[in-house]
């Protein structure tokens, strides 16, 4: 499968890797890049062979520099800019509803809209040299499209600090405040990402789909509605072959053999 601005590969574990591949722009999130990301994630969603998705970058030091600033100042009708930026919410929703676990392998700096893209993933593994931030305010822009994701991942006051001051933070600080799950040295980065990807790819695909759907949909429900929805999903899980296989394998002290049913 070939794209203009991203690389897409699937290995024999069922791990699909989507790599941002416009180093000359530091992977700025142009319309073309966002379209390719939508298409690549859509392909991963629809491919039963894919069990886990890793999002990363081919740039040596940058994951993504964020939104395409040249496009912000482009002399086109305002309504065209409005329609163009709807790619961001569509992409974030697609990742949330993917039905498969996602890892952002932050191998470089994660800035502006790139931070929203990373936070849309379920897990983030970062190189210790990476930095994170929303520097848009420094050039007269505000990170509107990623604000909801940041507030849903870290505390309000720290989010306010990131949005209003526009400063970068280190990978270690990003881990401390809950943006990043794991920070590793460059020499250990690929192995750390690969270990988690293999673990996720080895889970029951049908239970992972039910669980991922529940994670995404219940996050903003009132408590009682969330409980009702989760109760419904638990009942659905009881109807699957995989839950029965998983329990049998546990008591028989063997690895489960998932059928995805």
N, C-alpha and C positions, 0 to 999 in steps of 0.2 A: 504494500500500500504506500503510495507516494504523495507527498504534500510539498508545497513550495517553501514553507517557512518552519515546519517542524519535521522531525524524524519520528517514525512510528515502527516499532519492532515488537514481535512476540516471541518469547523463548519457550523451551520445552516444558517449563514449569507452569505455563499459563500466565506469565507476568508480561504485561504489555508496558513498554516504555515509550512515553511521549516526551521528546526532547525539543525544547525551543531551540531553533537553529537559524537565528539571524544575528550573528555576532557583530556584524557591522553596525547595527543599531542598538547593540546591547539588549537585544530581545525586547525592544519597545513593543507594546501591545497595540499594534496597528490593526486596522480592519482586517487586513489579510491574515495576520497572525491569529486574531480571534476567530476568524472563519475556519482556519485550519484546526485550531484547538477544538472548536465545536464539532467539526467533522471527525477528528481523531477520537475524541471522547465518545461520540456517537457510535463510531465503529467498535470501540471497546465494549460499550454497553450491549451492542447487538450480537457480539461474537461469544457464543457459549464456551469457546476454548479459553477465553480470558477470565482469569480468576482474581487478578489484582492489577492495578495500574500504578506505575511510577511516573511522576512528572518531574522532569529535570531540565538541564540546559547543556548545550554543547560549548558555551562560552567558558573560558578558563576561570574567570573571576566574578562573573555576573549571572545570576539566575534570570532576573528581569529588571530593567530600569523603570518599568511602569508604563503608563499611558503614552501614546504618541503625541508629544507636545506640538509637533508641527501640524498635526491634524486639528488640534484645539484652535489654532489661529488661522486655519484655512478659510479662505473667502468663499464659502458656500452657504446656501440658505440655512437658516437656523433649524428648520424642520428636518433637514438632512442630517445635521449633527445629532439631533434628538433620536432619530431612527437608527443612526449608526451606533450610538452608545448603548443601545438596548442589547448589544452583544454581550456586555458584561453580566447583567442579571441572567440572561439565558444560559451563559456558560456556568455561572455559579450554581444555578438551579440544576443544570444537567449533572454536574459533579456530585451535588447532594443527593440526587435521585438515581445515581448510576447503578445501584444495586450491587456494586462491587467495591471493595476497600481501595482507598487511594493513599499513596505516600508521596509527599513532596520531598524530593531529594535536593535540598537547597545547597548546591555546590558553589554558590557565589552570592553576591549581594542581592537582597530581596527588597525592592523599593517600590513605593507608591502602589500602583495597580497590581504590581507583582506580588505585593504582600497580600492583597485580597485573593489572588489566585492561589497562593500557598495556603492561606487559611481556609479556603474552600475544601482542601484535601483533609482527609481524616487524621493523618499523622504527618509530622514534619521532622526530618532528620537533617541537621545542618552541619556543614564544615565549620570548624572553630574560627576560620578566617572570615566567615560571612557576616554581614551587617544587615540590619533590618530598620525600616523607617518609612515615614510618609512625608517626604520633603516638598510636596506640592505647594504648600503654603509659601515657601520661599520664592516661588516664581509666580505668585498671584493666582494659584489654583487651589481647590480644596478637594480632598479625597471622598467625594460624595458617594461614589459607587461602591466603595469598599468599607465604608463606615459601619454598616450593619454587621459585617463579618468580624470586624475588629472588636466591636462591643460585645459580640456573642462569644468571643474567645478569651478576652482579658478584662480586668477590672476597669470600672468607669474612669477613675482618676488617672490611671496610667494611660488609658486610651486618650483622654483629654490632652495629656502631656504630649503624646506622639502626634496627634492631629494639629495641635496649636503651635507647638514649638518647631516642628519639622526636623528634629534632630534624629540622627541615626543611633541605634543601640547595637551592642555587640551580640554575638550568638549566645554567649553565656548569660547576658542579661535577658535576652529573648526567652531562653529556657527558664530562667528564674521567674519571669512574670507569666509564663504559660503559653507563649506563642509557639515555642519549639518543644518537641518531646525529647530529643536527644541531640547532643553536640559531640562530634567526634573529630579527631585529627584527620588531616587530609589522607594520610597513609591508611587509615582504617575506614574511610568513608564508604567506599564501594562495598566493602564486606558488610558493614553495618546495615546499609540499605538492602543489600541482597538477602541478608538473614531475615529481616522483617518481611520482605516481599515473599520469600519462600514460605515463611510461617503462615502468612495470610492466604497465599495461594493454596495451601494445604487444607484449609477449612472447608466445611460443607458449603457448596455454592448456594444451595437453596436456603439454608439457615442464614448464611451471610446476607443474602438478598433481603430476607424478611427482617433481619436485624438492622441492616443499613437503612431500609425504608423507615423502620421505627425510630432510629436515631434522628433522622432528618425531620420527620413529620411531627414528632412529639415535642421538639425543643421549645416551641413557643405556645403550646397548648396550655390552657388552665389545668391545674393539677388533677382534678377529677376527670376531665376529658382525656388527659394523657393516660391515666390509669385504665380507663375503659378501652382506649385504643390498644394499649399494650396487652391487656387481658385478651383481646381479640387476636392479636398476633401470636400470643402464647398458644391459644387453641389451634390456630393454623399450624404452628410448629409441631404440635402433637400429631397432626395428620400426615406428617412427612415420613418417608422411609428412612431418611438420613438420621432423624432423631432416634429412631429405633436401633439403627445400626450403630450409632455413636454410643448408646447405652450398653448394647451387647458387647461391643469392642472393649469398653471400660471394664466390664466384669470378667471378660475373657482375657484381659491383659494383652491386647494386641492393638495394632493400628487400625483405625476404621477405614473402610473402603466406601467412599461416597458415591452415590449414584446421581445426586442432584435432583432427587425426587422426594 
